[in-house]
Amino acid sequence: MSFNSYKEDERSVERSKIQTLKRLMDYLFVYKRQIVLVLVIMGYGVAVSLINPLIMESAIDDYIGQKNLKGLYRLLAAALALNLALVATVKLRMFIMAKICNQILLTIRQELYTHIQKLDFAFFDSRPTGKILSRIIGDINSLKDVLSNFVTTLIPDGLTVIAVIAIMVCKNAKLAFASLLTLPFMAAATFYIEYKAHPRWQSFRKKAANLNAFIHEDMAGIRIIQSFHAQEETEETFDELLEEHRIAFFDAVRLSDAFGSVIDFSWGLGCIFLYFTGIVILGTDQVSVGTFLAFGTYLNMFWQPIHNISNFYNQLVTNIAGAERIFEILDTPSAVADGEGAFRLPKIKGEVVFDHVGFSYDDKVKVLDDVSFCIRPGETIALVGPTGAGKTTIVNLISRFYDTTAGTVKIDGYDVKNVTLNSLRTQMGIMTQDNFLFSGTIRENIRYGKLDATDEEIVAASKAVNAHDFIVKLEKGYDTQLCERGGGLSVGQKQLLAFARTMVSDPKILILDEATSSIDTKTELLVQEGIAHLLKGRTSFVIAHRLSTIRNADRIFVVDDGRIVEEGGADELLRKKGVFYGLSMAQSGLTNR
């Protein structure tokens, strides 16, 4: 078992890092007042940091040198007060920024989740769920430090660097020049490392998404894995993905860690140039001890912010790939969305018309080819045919889960592309082969079909599909808690609950895609009685491989190779001895074995 789909990296769109950062900062600038307060606090911190070396210089040259102890004590008291206030403001700044950053992450996560909810099925068809989860959780979490440090590191440290350079130049231009001689080397090395590191961090993010996707599906399919005793194969695949993840991480980290070495080297070399210039070239008679110590302190104050900025830059290179992946999804338009001028679909009667409809999932292979039919309100239409013939695609186009590539689909004369999705789908009941149930009570799961449904409506829908009897036998009845995907219930029970959820929505158009495939024959007969009673006057489309379930349909459409090749009642189609007759005989033969 190779699981090659999990080893394939997602395709990424190349984006300008400056644009990505600017877009990220737009979220930050929503909190202008708080940011201004933080900047004022940091401005105070920068001012105190810049004053401290001058206080030290004055203390040595003006007070200690002159033996003015009273003045020295006053100076030290003032310095102590300034620095104690600095500690308090730092705590306040950290609290404000933590609150802002957490709110921004919440906003981005909500926007991303809301946008993903609106994307069309084609988006989900092409991506494992785990890879989508890695964007919502991991990639967003990676942005926290970038947002916080942009304000708390980049801005104040940038100002500190500029102010330190200005002070150093004013005090002694030659010493300043000597101290900063290594700056061009540091800048060139930093940009080179960033150029090489960014694609490696992009690769790491993709490997992390691959691993996350595999783990998610592996846990979801654990019963199948254990049933076929495939644990060793899945472990091998997991180990391969884990190794790719580890290699990608170390490949990126190995280069990114060079940032610190470059800064430390430039810092140390700058100190050497400072002391060599001050002692050997200028001589100690031209530079006082206080000035020398102040310059050394300022040099540290210059390189420490540079070190912080480089760490931020390294962090930016590391995490900007996460932001790019987030914005890539936010910028992904839904292929199926409310068009300009879309209007609310009025209450429908249930007429459905396909007018020369064609459809392809990939613009290459035609799934439907020139399909036309007209369904009268209240008719029950059965769709039969071999697997892959296009039956499910037809009902997906009625629900507008996909858009036609040719022709039109109309409901009560309205082109489904011209009405809002919400007004269309709220008048339809759709039940597929996937009887998915959410964690929560049985009552909550049934109410999902109609969020404002009363308890009486929930019970009525359950009775209609014969789910009520087994529900009330449970210890807590309708308040029984279900595990993920309805764990603890039989397949048939889960399908009956899904049926009740569809029924409570009181749809005008009902779509049943293999909806009774997991129910035993006796229960199926009871469900069919409930459906016949509940759905009088409603248009329904029934897809079923079990031909015995669709004999009472008003019309049967036989779908083959993307076309409707036969149409009529069951007896009429059997007399024709065409495709339907062949399917019926083949199934009858299998049944009699």
Helices and strands as residue ranges (DSSP letters): H 4-7, H 17-28, G 29-31, H 32-58, I 59-64, H 69-118, H 121-125, H 129-134, I 135-139, H 140-141, H 144-149, I 150-154, H 155-171, H 173-179, H 183-220, H 222-227, H 231-256, H 258-275, I 276-282, H 289-330, E 352-360, E 366-375, E 380-384, H 391-398, E 406-411, E 414-415, G 416-418, H 421-425, E 428-431, E 440-441, H 442-447, H 455-464, H 468-473, G 477-479, E 481-482, G 484-486, H 491-503, E 509-513, H 521-534, E 539-543, G 547-550, E 555-560, E 563-568, H 570-576, H 579-592
